[in-house]
Amino acid sequence: MAKMVSPALMPPATDAPLYLAVGGKEQEGFHEQHQLIKENWGKRVAGEFACPDDDHFTILNTLADPNSALFKGALKMMGHVS
């Protein structure tokens, strides 16, 4: 059932660019899914953000930090380039 709803195994629904981030402190399964998405979504992957000190609980703190690459990347994706 999980494989049927995994975005890593689904074709992209649109041509919209995809940006990826995975925490460096995540378990191996998260890194494997990240790699599968990169491989399966190919050229639609427009970029990646390194979050070496994060896991899926702390990455939101990084997203909310105006000094982080993840925060700045999110603003850029929304067209708010500073």
N, C-alpha and C positions, 0 to 999 in steps of 0.2 A: 504494500500500500504506500509506504514512504517513497519508494522509487517512482511511483506514478505521479507524485506531486512535487518531486524535487526539481527546482529550477535548473540545477546542474545538468539534468537529463532531458529537459524540455527544449524545443527550439525557441529562439527568441520570437516574441509576439509582434515586434516592430523592428524598425531599423534604428531606433533610438540608441544613442551611445550608452554604454554601461561602464560604471566606475566601480572598482572593487577595493575592499579593505578587509584585512583579516588580522586579528591580534596575534602578536608574536608569542603570547602566553596561552594560546588556545591549544586544545587537544588536537591530536593528529587528524581526526576526522574533519575538523573545520578546515584544515590546510588542504586536505584531499579534495573537499568539495570546492574550495577556492580554485584549485588547479583544474578540476573538471570543468568548471564554468569557463575558465580562461580558454581551455582547449576546445570546448564545444561551441562557445559563442564567438570565437575567432575575432574577426575584425571589428565586431561590435564592442569589444572591450576597448574603451577609449583611454583608460588609465587605471593606475593602482595607487593606493596610499599605504605607506608603511606605518604600522602601529605596533612597534616592537615591544612596548611595555604594557599592552592591553590584552584583555580577554573580552568575551561577549558581555560581561557586566560593566567593565570599566571603559570600553570604547566610546560610550555615550559621553563620558566626561571629556574625552579627547575631542569629540565632535563639538562640544560646547566651549572648548578652549580657543579663544580668538588667536592665540599664537601657534596653534597646531596646523600642520600641513593638511589634516583632514578637514578642519574648519575652513581654511582658506580655499581648499579644493571644492568644498560644497558651495561656497559663495561664487566661485568661478563658474561652476556648473549652472548656477542660477543667473549668471550674467552680471554679477556684482563684482567686477574686477577692481581691485584697489591698487 
